[in-house]
Amino acid sequence: MSQSNAYTVISAQNDHECTTVRAHPRNETFHIVDYADEDARERVADLPVGSVVRMELSRAGRRSNVWCAESVTTARTDGGERR
């Protein structure tokens, strides 16, 4: 399963490279724990909380709500802070 959508960053990438985002307009929460490549990982790492991004996500294995960022495009940021 793969889905492309707009997401708001609600938790910046942590030391374990996990980032939490919320989908528009459904308010579903996704935990990104894997990245298609180093470029995708770096793009997500640079996003402050509050940023809105377009991403294509695919399931990261069989675990429940964990995802792989296949592609990442910044839509806008609100000047939020990294947390």
Secondary structure as the mmCIF struct_conf table of DSSP 4:
data_model
#
loop_
_struct_conf.conf_type_id
_struct_conf.id
_struct_conf.beg_label_comp_id
_struct_conf.beg_label_asym_id
_struct_conf.beg_label_seq_id
_struct_conf.end_label_comp_id
_struct_conf.end_label_asym_id
_struct_conf.end_label_seq_id
STRN STRN1 SER A 2 SER A 11
TURN_TY1_P TURN_TY1_P1 ASP A 15 HIS A 16
BEND BEND1 GLU A 17 GLU A 17
STRN STRN2 THR A 19 ALA A 23
TURN_TY1_P TURN_TY1_P2 HIS A 24 ARG A 26
STRN STRN3 THR A 29 TYR A 35
BEND BEND2 ALA A 36 ASP A 37
HELX_RH_AL_P HELX_RH_AL_P1 GLU A 38 ALA A 45
TURN_TY1_P TURN_TY1_P3 ASP A 46 ASP A 46
HELX_LH_PP_P HELX_LH_PP_P1 LEU A 47 PRO A 48
TURN_TY1_P TURN_TY1_P4 VAL A 49 GLY A 50
STRN STRN4 VAL A 52 ARG A 59
TURN_TY1_P TURN_TY1_P5 GLY A 61 ARG A 62
BEND BEND3 ARG A 63 ARG A 63
TURN_TY1_P TURN_TY1_P6 SER A 64 ASN A 65
STRN STRN5 VAL A 66 ARG A 76
HELX_LH_PP_P HELX_LH_PP_P2 GLY A 80 ARG A 82
#
